[in-house]
């Protein structure tokens, strides 16, 4: 049950609401109690003023030693209220007059519910009041206790203490009513809010449930389907949009993968068909000359090499896509590597009477994966020679600009048609498929440039077709120097 977000949300909501309601009711109760006490104190203070005014007026009409007692009795009669107890004590703590009788026996035992003046709690209050001019305090007794107020006053040169007690019964009843009200209102509010919260959570999560069942139905066969976006400004709309854009990316990569597989099998089919055909022809003819066998084996070897080349390129690209082609960088001189590559390509160039020049630059230290860069340079040189007619020229330059090298390979071939230029780095793309295949000189599956671009980018660099027209093409690779090389340059 707790696995459901709806239930968890409702429980959380109920718990928080319960805490808030409890805290609120406690605070309300406390504030109510405080203001009741304050109101009582103000009332007691005002009552004492009125009492003393009456006492003052009455004492003037009296004479003799009991004048204060007699005046007190009059004042008590005038100010007697149901819930109030008045008492006047002299400085020694002896009672002069009070609105209640104080039976000495009860006073000695010290507790009486009906006679607060005789309780032990009152004695303590009285003791405290002798030390303070004005004193408020709680006195036990009666049903719910009393709020007491004691103040000193002088009459005829003597000091007396006036004590007024107000019963707290009415207030206690009011506070109890408040507490009882809270006690039934809060549980009802919590139950109602929890039920409402559950339905609210259910309603808010309904689109998520719908989305998840819709998403569950999307598979490879219907990858084009998308989740419905009801409101693109709310959180659920954003979630659906994010999910849809994830599906977009997935289906794009799925399509790319399918195209890659289709192109790869198409490219592999041709050399395999040639291999099979050539082998069948060689086997079907009974009497063949040694020369004819050598020729067939030559074709078989050439196609096997081409097949190996394509398979290796495919393997490189799939590993690169999966991020499983870790670079193995080290310090070396780029100009030396270019020189070596130019040297290896010279045989190819000579076969087509193409002049191949490398403009020796100053020493170019670099921190990179040497074998990958070698592969890139050989690819570019191979293309330049392959797509340049006999007697043409191929020139290689390597320059440093700032923190990167620019390595350019320029040929005098026919160039890439302008409309096809943006596509030449795509996998399996060949500007002239028929020609590439017909010439058949070492590969031509349309993977060389995509691998070369990946190599440049894996080194945080880039490979561009800088120029291509009827006079030839220039491919430029920009390669960062890499980690501070330990080798020195010029
Ligand atoms: P391929 O194996 O066909 O050479 P690449 O990926 O190396 O594959 O090249 C893709 C296409 O770009 C080639 O088929 C060719 O049409 C074009 N191309 C590459 N280099 C050159 C160049 N130097 N001159 C003219 N066209 C080129």
Boltz pocket constraint, residues with backbone or C-beta under 6 A from the ligand:
constraints:
  - pocket:
      binder: B
      contacts: [[A, 379], [A, 380], [A, 383], [A, 384], [A, 387], [A, 411], [A, 413], [A, 414], [A, 415], [A, 416], [A, 424], [A, 426], [A, 429], [A, 430], [A, 431], [A, 432], [A, 436], [A, 443], [A, 444], [A, 445], [A, 446], [A, 447], [A, 448], [A, 449], [A, 450], [A, 473]]
      max_distance: 6.0
